Amino acid sequence: MKTNRLILPLLLLAAVCGLAPTVRAAERARVQGILISASNERGQTDRRLASFEPTLRRILRFESYRFVGEDSAVVGVREQGQLSLGDGHVLEIETEHSDGRGIHVRVRWLGNGRTLMNTGLVLRPGVPAVLGGPSSGHHNEVYAVILVGS
C-alpha cells in the first residue's frame, strides 16, 4: 500500500519533468535580420527581397532595394542574441517577454561600433518589421533592416 502512495507522486513528477523541455522550447524564437540598402534610383529590386518588396515600398517609399547581408539566431525569452548583417552592421537583440501573439524585443543597431538605433518592438511570427536607418554613403542610398520572427 505504501508503495502505491509513492508511485503516483513519482509518476506525476516524471510527467512534469518530461514536459519541461517542451515548454522551454515554446519560449524560444528564431529571429532573422536582413540588411538592405534602399535608393530612389530606378532599378530592379534584388530577387531575394521580392517577398518583402510590398512592405518595403509601403513603409520606406523608395524605388529599389538591394540585399546587403543577413543573419539569424535562436533566442529564448529574457535572453540576448546578436546578428552580424554585413558592412559592419550588428543587431543586438534582447527578448523581454512573449505574450502568445508575438515576442517583445529590444533592438540595438550598431554600425561600425556606433549605436545607430535603440528601439523596442513586437515580432509577430512571419510578419516582417522594418527599421529605417542611416545613409549608406553611396549614391543617396540608406540602410534598412528587415526583422522576421518565427
Residue frames as a rotation matrix with the C-alpha (Angstrom) as fourth column:
MET 1
0.564 0.825 0.000 0.00
0.825 -0.564 0.000 0.00
0.000 0.000 -1.000 0.00
LYS 2
0.460 -0.479 -0.747 2.82
0.120 -0.801 0.587 2.40
-0.880 -0.360 -0.311 0.89
THR 3
-0.592 -0.696 0.407 4.48
0.466 0.117 0.877 1.57
-0.658 0.709 0.255 -2.45
ASN 4
-0.038 0.675 0.737 1.34
0.985 -0.098 0.140 2.67
0.166 0.731 -0.661 -4.33
ARG 5
0.806 0.335 -0.488 1.34
0.473 -0.860 0.190 6.01
-0.356 -0.384 -0.852 -2.48
LEU 6
0.018 -0.900 -0.435 4.90
0.017 -0.435 0.900 6.63
-1.000 -0.024 0.007 -3.63
ILE 7
-0.480 -0.231 0.846 4.39
0.761 0.371 0.533 5.57
-0.437 0.900 -0.002 -7.23
LEU 8
0.490 0.771 0.407 1.69
0.872 -0.437 -0.220 8.15
0.008 0.462 -0.887 -8.04
PRO 9
0.810 -0.219 -0.544 3.75
-0.053 -0.951 0.304 11.20
-0.584 -0.218 -0.782 -6.92
LEU 10
-0.253 -0.960 0.122 6.83
0.032 0.118 0.993 9.83
-0.967 0.255 0.001 -8.70
LEU 11
-0.249 0.247 0.936 4.86
0.936 0.310 0.167 9.31
-0.248 0.918 -0.309 -11.92
LEU 12
0.816 0.578 -0.019 3.47
0.566 -0.804 -0.181 12.83
-0.120 0.137 -0.983 -11.64
LEU 13
0.454 -0.742 -0.493 6.97
-0.202 -0.625 0.754 14.26
-0.868 -0.243 -0.433 -11.09
ALA 14
-0.482 -0.640 0.598 8.31
0.414 0.436 0.799 12.32
-0.772 0.633 0.055 -14.07
ALA 15
0.187 0.638 0.747 5.47
0.980 -0.068 -0.186 13.60
-0.068 0.767 -0.638 -16.27
VAL 16
0.923 0.131 -0.362 6.10
0.167 -0.983 0.070 17.21
-0.347 -0.125 -0.930 -15.25
CYS 17
0.066 -0.980 -0.188 9.85
-0.192 -0.197 0.961 16.86
-0.979 -0.027 -0.201 -15.81
GLY 18
-0.381 -0.160 0.911 9.18
0.741 0.536 0.404 15.33
-0.553 0.829 -0.086 -19.22
LEU 19
0.574 0.683 0.452 7.10
0.819 -0.488 -0.302 18.36
0.015 0.544 -0.839 -20.22
ALA 20
0.491 -0.395 -0.776 9.69
0.239 -0.796 0.556 20.93
-0.838 -0.459 -0.297 -19.11
PRO 21
-0.637 -0.764 0.107 11.75
0.338 -0.151 0.929 20.74
-0.693 0.628 0.354 -22.34
THR 22
-0.263 0.627 0.733 8.57
0.947 0.022 0.320 21.18
0.185 0.779 -0.600 -24.41
VAL 23
0.758 0.539 -0.368 7.56
0.620 -0.770 0.150 24.32
-0.203 -0.342 -0.917 -22.51
ARG 24
0.130 -0.802 -0.583 11.08
0.154 -0.564 0.811 25.71
-0.979 -0.195 0.050 -22.71
ALA 25
-0.654 -0.371 0.659 11.22
0.663 0.138 0.736 25.09
-0.364 0.918 0.156 -26.50
ALA 26
0.246 0.841 0.481 7.99
0.945 -0.319 0.074 27.09
0.216 0.437 -0.873 -26.96
GLU 27
0.785 0.016 -0.619 9.68
0.321 -0.866 0.385 30.08
-0.530 -0.501 -0.685 -25.29
ARG 28
-0.349 -0.934 -0.071 12.38
0.298 -0.182 0.937 30.28
-0.888 0.306 0.342 -27.98
ALA 29
0.800 0.585 -0.134 12.12
0.097 -0.346 -0.933 32.22
-0.593 0.733 -0.334 -31.21
ARG 30
-0.147 -0.791 0.593 14.19
0.927 0.098 0.361 32.37
-0.344 0.603 0.719 -34.37
VAL 31
0.628 0.249 -0.737 14.95
0.073 -0.962 -0.263 35.95
-0.775 0.112 -0.622 -35.37
GLN 32
0.059 -0.561 0.826 16.18
0.982 0.179 0.052 36.69
-0.177 0.808 0.562 -38.88
GLY 33
0.401 -0.013 -0.916 17.68
0.055 -0.998 0.038 40.04
-0.914 -0.066 -0.400 -39.80
ILE 34
0.230 -0.289 0.929 18.30
0.968 0.163 -0.189 41.26
-0.097 0.943 0.317 -43.35
LEU 35
-0.115 -0.359 -0.926 20.35
0.193 -0.923 0.334 44.37
-0.975 -0.140 0.175 -44.06
ILE 36
0.287 0.253 0.924 19.33
0.951 0.043 -0.307 46.19
-0.117 0.967 -0.228 -47.23
SER 37
-0.763 -0.330 -0.556 20.09
0.242 -0.943 0.227 49.45
-0.600 0.039 0.799 -48.94
ALA 38
0.269 0.921 0.283 17.24
0.828 -0.071 -0.556 51.47
-0.492 0.384 -0.782 -50.36
SER 39
-0.790 -0.576 -0.210 17.51
0.340 -0.697 0.631 54.00
-0.510 0.427 0.747 -53.17
ASN 40
0.259 0.857 -0.446 15.32
-0.068 -0.444 -0.893 56.36
-0.964 0.262 -0.057 -55.17
GLU 41
-0.574 -0.485 -0.660 17.29
-0.735 -0.049 0.676 55.40
-0.360 0.873 -0.329 -58.28
ARG 42
0.597 0.768 -0.231 15.14
-0.787 0.505 -0.355 53.41
-0.156 0.393 0.906 -60.66
GLY 43
-0.511 -0.767 -0.389 16.28
-0.802 0.588 -0.107 49.84
0.311 0.257 -0.915 -60.86
GLN 44
0.173 0.498 -0.850 15.50
-0.177 0.864 0.471 46.23
0.969 0.069 0.238 -60.22
THR 45
0.378 -0.002 0.926 14.90
-0.926 -0.004 0.378 45.17
0.003 -1.000 -0.003 -56.62
ASP 46
-0.692 -0.721 -0.024 17.06
-0.714 0.690 -0.121 42.23
0.104 -0.066 -0.992 -55.58
ARG 47
-0.112 0.665 -0.738 15.18
-0.374 0.660 0.651 38.93
0.921 0.349 0.175 -56.14
ARG 48
-0.618 -0.192 -0.762 16.00
0.531 0.613 -0.585 37.84
0.579 -0.767 -0.277 -52.56
LEU 49
-0.930 0.264 -0.257 13.80
0.036 -0.629 -0.777 40.71
-0.367 -0.731 0.575 -51.35
ALA 50
-0.778 0.628 -0.029 10.81
-0.105 -0.084 0.991 40.01
0.620 0.774 0.131 -53.62
SER 51
-0.130 0.787 -0.603 8.56
0.765 0.466 0.445 38.73
0.631 -0.403 -0.662 -50.82
PHE 52
-0.190 -0.014 -0.982 9.31
0.861 -0.484 -0.159 41.85
-0.473 -0.875 0.104 -48.75
GLU 53
-0.831 -0.307 0.465 9.03
0.528 -0.699 0.482 44.41
0.177 0.645 0.743 -51.56
PRO 54
0.052 0.897 0.439 5.37
0.453 -0.413 0.790 45.43
0.890 0.157 -0.428 -50.97
THR 55
0.683 0.150 -0.715 6.10
0.731 -0.159 0.664 46.02
-0.014 -0.976 -0.218 -47.27
LEU 56
-0.330 -0.899 -0.288 9.31
0.825 -0.423 0.375 47.92
-0.459 -0.114 0.881 -48.06
ARG 57
-0.657 0.126 0.743 7.55
0.513 -0.647 0.564 50.16
0.552 0.752 0.360 -50.59
ARG 58
0.423 0.905 0.046 4.70
0.510 -0.280 0.814 50.88
0.749 -0.321 -0.580 -48.17
ILE 59
0.717 -0.154 -0.679 6.99
0.653 -0.192 0.733 51.72
-0.244 -0.969 -0.037 -45.24
LEU 60
-0.131 -0.928 -0.350 10.16
0.612 -0.353 0.708 53.15
-0.780 -0.121 0.614 -46.78
ARG 61
0.783 0.600 -0.164 8.78
0.222 -0.517 -0.827 54.52
-0.581 0.611 -0.538 -50.09
PHE 62
-0.198 -0.874 -0.444 11.95
-0.503 -0.298 0.811 54.05
-0.841 0.384 -0.381 -52.14
GLU 63
0.394 0.336 -0.856 12.24
-0.915 0.055 -0.400 52.89
-0.087 0.940 0.329 -55.76
SER 64
0.456 -0.307 -0.835 14.67
-0.248 0.857 -0.451 49.97
0.855 0.413 0.314 -55.45
TYR 65
0.693 -0.166 0.702 16.12
-0.683 0.159 0.713 47.75
-0.230 -0.973 -0.003 -52.74
ARG 66
0.222 -0.731 -0.645 19.42
-0.509 0.478 -0.716 45.89
0.832 0.487 -0.266 -52.65
PHE 67
0.960 0.045 -0.276 20.30
0.169 0.695 0.699 42.93
0.224 -0.717 0.660 -50.42
VAL 68
0.330 -0.886 0.326 23.45
-0.800 -0.446 -0.402 43.55
0.501 -0.128 -0.856 -48.34
GLY 69
-0.723 -0.583 -0.371 23.59
-0.285 0.740 -0.609 40.68
0.630 -0.334 -0.701 -45.84
GLU 70
0.415 0.893 0.174 21.68
-0.609 0.131 0.782 38.58
0.676 -0.431 0.598 -43.35
ASP 71
-0.824 -0.542 -0.163 21.99
-0.236 0.591 -0.772 36.52
0.515 -0.598 -0.615 -40.19
SER 72
0.348 0.937 0.018 19.69
-0.409 0.134 0.902 34.71
0.843 -0.322 0.430 -37.79
ALA 73
-0.834 -0.535 0.134 19.72
-0.343 0.313 -0.886 33.48
0.432 -0.785 -0.444 -34.22
VAL 74
0.146 0.829 -0.540 17.52
0.361 0.463 0.809 31.46
0.921 -0.313 -0.232 -31.91
VAL 75
-0.776 -0.359 0.519 16.85
-0.246 -0.585 -0.773 33.41
0.581 -0.727 0.366 -28.73
GLY 76
-0.325 0.651 -0.686 14.90
0.841 0.531 0.105 32.43
0.433 -0.543 -0.720 -25.64
VAL 77
0.638 0.617 0.461 12.73
0.266 -0.739 0.619 34.74
0.722 -0.272 -0.636 -23.59
ARG 78
0.945 -0.311 0.106 14.86
-0.270 -0.554 0.787 37.06
-0.186 -0.772 -0.608 -21.45
GLU 79
0.291 -0.886 0.361 17.98
0.683 0.456 0.570 36.17
-0.670 0.081 0.738 -23.44
GLN 80
0.397 -0.262 -0.879 20.28
-0.517 -0.856 0.022 38.10
-0.758 0.446 -0.476 -25.74
GLY 81
0.388 -0.315 0.866 21.43
0.732 0.677 -0.081 37.32
-0.561 0.665 0.493 -29.24
GLN 82
-0.042 -0.486 -0.873 23.48
-0.308 -0.825 0.474 39.03
-0.951 0.288 -0.115 -31.90
LEU 83
0.686 0.263 0.678 23.06
0.569 0.387 -0.726 39.22
-0.453 0.884 0.116 -35.67
SER 84
-0.332 -0.822 -0.462 26.02
0.040 -0.502 0.864 40.17
-0.942 0.268 0.200 -37.87
LEU 85
0.580 0.800 0.154 24.43
0.252 0.004 -0.968 41.58
-0.775 0.600 -0.199 -41.02
GLY 86
0.153 -0.591 0.792 27.43
0.988 0.097 -0.118 42.72
-0.007 0.801 0.599 -43.06
ASP 87
0.136 -0.225 0.965 29.06
0.417 -0.870 -0.261 46.07
0.899 0.438 -0.025 -43.88
GLY 88
-0.821 -0.566 0.081 29.94
0.139 -0.335 -0.932 46.44
0.555 -0.754 0.353 -40.17
HIS 89
-0.217 0.837 0.502 26.29
-0.805 -0.444 0.393 46.29
0.552 -0.319 0.771 -39.04
VAL 90
-0.844 -0.040 -0.534 25.29
0.260 0.841 -0.475 44.29
0.468 -0.540 -0.700 -35.97
LEU 91
0.105 0.890 0.444 21.94
-0.525 -0.330 0.785 43.93
0.845 -0.316 0.432 -34.23
GLU 92
-0.969 -0.242 -0.053 21.89
-0.070 0.472 -0.879 43.12
0.238 -0.848 -0.474 -30.54
ILE 93
-0.081 0.989 -0.122 18.54
-0.325 0.089 0.942 41.52
0.942 0.116 0.314 -29.74
GLU 94
-0.987 -0.108 0.121 17.23
-0.148 0.290 -0.946 41.17
0.067 -0.951 -0.302 -26.21
THR 95
-0.309 0.926 -0.216 13.91
0.239 0.295 0.925 39.41
0.921 0.234 -0.313 -25.72
GLU 96
-0.689 0.136 0.712 11.71
-0.647 -0.557 -0.520 40.79
0.327 -0.819 0.472 -22.97
HIS 97
-0.526 0.547 0.651 8.68
-0.236 0.642 -0.730 38.51
-0.817 -0.537 -0.208 -22.96
SER 98
-0.936 0.339 -0.093 6.24
0.025 0.328 0.944 36.64
0.351 0.882 -0.315 -25.15
ASP 99
-0.618 0.767 0.171 2.50
-0.595 -0.316 -0.739 37.27
-0.513 -0.558 0.652 -24.98
GLY 100
-0.187 0.537 0.822 1.29
0.332 0.823 -0.462 34.50
-0.925 0.187 -0.332 -27.26
ARG 101
0.867 0.494 0.064 0.85
0.249 -0.320 -0.914 36.88
-0.431 0.809 -0.401 -30.22
GLY 102
0.662 -0.715 0.226 4.49
0.053 -0.256 -0.965 37.82
0.748 0.651 -0.132 -30.57
ILE 103
0.304 -0.659 -0.687 7.78
0.952 0.236 0.195 38.25
0.034 -0.714 0.700 -28.82
HIS 104
0.997 0.035 0.070 8.67
0.025 -0.991 0.131 41.65
0.074 -0.129 -0.989 -27.36
VAL 105
0.324 -0.946 0.029 12.26
0.944 0.321 -0.076 42.58
0.063 0.052 0.997 -28.13
ARG 106
0.708 -0.339 -0.619 14.72
-0.148 -0.929 0.339 45.42
-0.690 -0.148 -0.708 -27.59
VAL 107
0.639 -0.490 0.593 16.95
0.767 0.343 -0.542 46.04
0.062 0.801 0.595 -30.59
ARG 108
0.489 -0.605 -0.628 20.24
-0.158 -0.769 0.619 47.89
-0.858 -0.203 -0.472 -30.59
TRP 109
0.871 -0.172 0.461 21.56
0.490 0.219 -0.844 48.55
0.044 0.960 0.275 -34.11
LEU 110
0.357 -0.850 -0.386 25.30
0.003 -0.412 0.911 49.13
-0.934 -0.327 -0.144 -34.32
GLY 111
0.953 -0.146 0.265 27.13
0.270 0.017 -0.963 50.34
0.136 0.989 0.056 -37.41
ASN 112
0.194 -0.972 0.132 30.92
0.312 -0.066 -0.948 50.11
0.930 0.225 0.291 -37.30
GLY 113
-0.539 -0.453 -0.710 30.84
0.750 0.127 -0.650 50.23
0.384 -0.883 0.271 -33.49
ARG 114
-0.947 0.263 0.183 28.48
-0.305 -0.913 -0.270 53.24
0.096 -0.311 0.946 -33.26
THR 115
-0.520 0.850 0.079 24.95
0.568 0.413 -0.712 52.92
-0.638 -0.325 -0.698 -31.92
LEU 116
-0.951 0.227 0.208 22.59
0.074 -0.488 0.870 53.82
0.299 0.843 0.447 -34.76
MET 117
-0.108 0.977 0.182 19.29
-0.595 -0.211 0.775 52.94
0.796 -0.025 0.605 -33.09
ASN 118
-0.998 0.068 -0.007 17.78
0.046 0.593 -0.804 51.64
-0.051 -0.802 -0.595 -29.85
THR 119
-0.377 0.925 -0.050 14.16
-0.849 -0.323 0.419 50.58
0.371 0.200 0.907 -30.10
GLY 120
-0.730 0.282 0.622 11.59
-0.176 0.802 -0.570 48.13
-0.660 -0.526 -0.537 -28.84
LEU 121
-0.330 0.677 -0.658 9.12
-0.923 -0.083 0.377 46.23
0.201 0.731 0.652 -30.96
VAL 122
0.104 0.449 0.887 6.92
-0.470 0.808 -0.354 43.16
-0.876 -0.381 0.295 -31.12
LEU 123
-0.722 -0.344 -0.601 7.89
-0.692 0.358 0.626 40.48
0.000 0.868 -0.497 -33.62
ARG 124
0.318 0.864 0.391 4.86
-0.679 0.495 -0.542 38.53
-0.662 -0.093 0.744 -34.77
PRO 125
-0.205 -0.466 0.861 5.59
0.165 0.850 0.500 35.17
-0.965 0.244 -0.097 -36.41
GLY 126
-0.207 0.011 0.978 6.19
0.918 0.347 0.190 35.62
-0.337 0.938 -0.082 -40.13
VAL 127
0.829 0.520 0.208 5.35
0.558 -0.796 -0.236 39.34
0.043 0.312 -0.949 -40.16
PRO 128
-0.109 -0.965 0.239 8.33
0.889 -0.202 -0.411 41.49
0.445 0.168 0.879 -41.21
ALA 129
0.754 0.141 -0.642 9.27
0.447 -0.827 0.342 44.55
-0.482 -0.544 -0.686 -39.15
VAL 130
0.333 -0.620 0.710 11.28
0.772 -0.252 -0.583 47.23
0.541 0.743 0.395 -40.96
LEU 131
0.486 -0.309 -0.818 13.76
0.541 -0.628 0.559 49.61
-0.687 -0.714 -0.138 -39.35
GLY 132
0.829 -0.222 0.514 14.85
0.339 -0.533 -0.776 52.60
0.445 0.817 -0.366 -41.42
GLY 133
0.461 -0.750 -0.474 18.44
0.764 0.064 0.642 53.59
-0.451 -0.658 0.603 -40.91
PRO 134
0.260 -0.477 -0.840 21.23
-0.090 -0.878 0.470 55.96
-0.961 -0.047 -0.271 -41.85
SER 135
0.723 -0.138 -0.677 22.77
-0.689 -0.229 -0.688 56.84
-0.060 0.963 -0.261 -45.19
SER 136
0.831 -0.461 0.310 24.98
0.446 0.887 0.125 54.15
-0.333 0.035 0.942 -46.63
GLY 137
0.150 -0.785 -0.601 27.25
-0.161 -0.619 0.768 56.82
-0.976 -0.019 -0.219 -48.10
HIS 138
-0.803 -0.387 0.453 26.66
0.323 0.356 0.877 55.54
-0.501 0.850 -0.161 -51.64
HIS 139
-0.897 0.378 0.228 24.56
0.142 -0.244 0.959 57.37
0.418 0.893 0.165 -54.25
ASN 140
-0.503 0.726 0.469 21.85
-0.811 -0.584 0.036 58.63
0.300 -0.362 0.883 -51.87
GLU 141
-0.030 0.449 -0.893 21.14
0.054 0.893 0.447 55.14
0.998 -0.035 -0.051 -50.52
VAL 142
-0.034 0.046 0.998 20.01
-0.972 -0.235 -0.022 54.44
0.233 -0.971 0.052 -46.96
TYR 143
-0.895 -0.242 -0.375 20.34
-0.129 0.944 -0.303 51.29
0.427 -0.222 -0.876 -44.91
ALA 144
0.125 0.896 0.427 17.32
-0.955 -0.009 0.298 49.49
0.271 -0.445 0.854 -43.55
VAL 145
-0.926 -0.356 0.122 16.83
-0.377 0.869 -0.320 46.25
0.008 -0.342 -0.939 -41.65
ILE 146
0.139 0.925 -0.355 14.06
-0.670 0.352 0.654 43.70
0.730 0.147 0.668 -42.07
LEU 147
-0.810 -0.308 0.500 13.40
-0.583 0.522 -0.623 41.63
-0.069 -0.796 -0.602 -38.93
VAL 148
0.131 0.840 -0.526 11.30
-0.664 0.468 0.583 38.48
0.736 0.273 0.619 -39.02
GLY 149
-0.543 -0.216 0.812 10.50
-0.795 0.445 -0.413 36.29
-0.272 -0.869 -0.413 -36.03
SER 150
0.099 0.602 -0.792 9.29
-0.625 0.657 0.422 32.72
0.775 0.453 0.441 -36.20
